[in-house]
Amino acid sequence: MPKCHNANIKAQNIVREFILTLDMQYEISQSWASLYEYIHYRLVQGNLKKDREMLVEARGLLAELRDTWHQAMKAVRVPEAVGK
Protein backbone atom coordinates (compact mmCIF):
# COMPACT_ATOMS: atom_id res chain seq x y z
CA MET A 1 0.00 0.00 0.00
CA PRO A 2 2.72 2.58 0.75
CA LYS A 3 4.22 2.05 -2.71
CA CYS A 4 0.83 2.69 -4.36
CA HIS A 5 0.23 5.74 -2.18
CA ASN A 6 3.63 7.21 -3.06
CA ALA A 7 3.09 6.59 -6.78
CA ASN A 8 -0.31 8.29 -6.55
CA ILE A 9 1.14 11.32 -4.76
CA LYS A 10 3.81 11.57 -7.46
CA ALA A 11 1.11 11.47 -10.17
CA GLN A 12 -0.88 14.13 -8.31
CA ASN A 13 2.18 16.37 -8.16
CA ILE A 14 2.82 15.95 -11.87
CA VAL A 15 -0.77 16.83 -12.75
CA ARG A 16 -0.64 19.88 -10.44
CA GLU A 17 2.51 20.99 -12.27
CA PHE A 18 0.64 20.64 -15.58
CA ILE A 19 -2.06 22.94 -14.20
CA LEU A 20 0.40 25.49 -12.84
CA THR A 21 2.36 25.73 -16.09
CA LEU A 22 -0.62 26.32 -18.40
CA ASP A 23 -0.47 29.62 -20.25
CA MET A 24 -3.97 30.90 -19.57
CA GLN A 25 -3.81 33.56 -22.27
CA TYR A 26 -4.94 30.89 -24.72
CA GLU A 27 -8.58 29.83 -24.86
CA ILE A 28 -7.73 26.14 -25.05
CA SER A 29 -5.89 26.38 -21.73
CA GLN A 30 -9.24 26.61 -19.93
CA SER A 31 -10.21 23.23 -21.36
CA TRP A 32 -6.85 21.71 -20.45
CA ALA A 33 -7.14 23.14 -16.94
CA SER A 34 -10.57 21.55 -16.50
CA LEU A 35 -9.30 18.19 -17.70
CA TYR A 36 -6.23 18.33 -15.46
CA GLU A 37 -8.36 19.35 -12.47
CA TYR A 38 -10.68 16.41 -13.08
CA ILE A 39 -7.77 13.97 -13.34
CA HIS A 40 -6.26 15.40 -10.16
CA TYR A 41 -9.60 15.09 -8.37
CA ARG A 42 -9.92 11.44 -9.40
CA LEU A 43 -6.37 10.71 -8.22
CA VAL A 44 -7.00 12.34 -4.85
CA GLN A 45 -10.39 10.72 -4.30
CA GLY A 46 -9.16 7.35 -5.52
CA ASN A 47 -6.27 7.54 -3.09
CA LEU A 48 -8.41 8.63 -0.14
CA LYS A 49 -11.18 6.11 -0.78
CA LYS A 50 -8.84 3.38 -2.04
CA ASP A 51 -11.11 3.22 -5.09
CA ARG A 52 -9.37 1.32 -7.86
CA GLU A 53 -11.94 2.39 -10.47
CA MET A 54 -11.17 6.09 -9.94
CA LEU A 55 -7.45 5.44 -10.21
CA VAL A 56 -7.83 3.34 -13.35
CA GLU A 57 -9.90 6.13 -14.92
CA ALA A 58 -7.24 8.74 -14.11
CA ARG A 59 -4.51 6.47 -15.43
CA GLY A 60 -6.45 5.94 -18.66
CA LEU A 61 -6.90 9.67 -19.19
CA LEU A 62 -3.22 10.31 -18.54
CA ALA A 63 -2.25 7.54 -20.97
CA GLU A 64 -4.46 9.12 -23.64
CA LEU A 65 -2.83 12.50 -23.04
CA ARG A 66 0.63 10.95 -23.24
CA ASP A 67 -0.22 9.21 -26.51
CA THR A 68 -1.72 12.39 -27.97
CA TRP A 69 1.37 14.42 -27.10
CA HIS A 70 3.59 11.69 -28.52
CA GLN A 71 1.66 11.78 -31.81
CA ALA A 72 1.75 15.59 -31.89
CA MET A 73 5.52 15.59 -31.40
CA LYS A 74 5.89 12.95 -34.09
CA ALA A 75 3.77 15.04 -36.46
CA VAL A 76 6.03 18.06 -36.07
CA ARG A 77 9.11 15.84 -36.13
CA VAL A 78 10.71 16.73 -32.85
CA PRO A 79 13.43 14.05 -32.55
CA GLU A 80 13.83 14.38 -28.75
CA ALA A 81 10.15 13.57 -28.20
CA VAL A 82 10.07 10.46 -30.36
CA GLY A 83 13.25 8.88 -29.11
CA LYS A 84 15.40 9.93 -32.07
Buried (B, 14 or more C-beta within 10 A) or exposed (E): EEEEEEEBEEBBEBBBEBBEEBEEEEEEBEEBBEBBBBBBBBBBEBBEEEEEEBBEBBBEBBEEBEEEEEEEBEEEEEEEBEEE
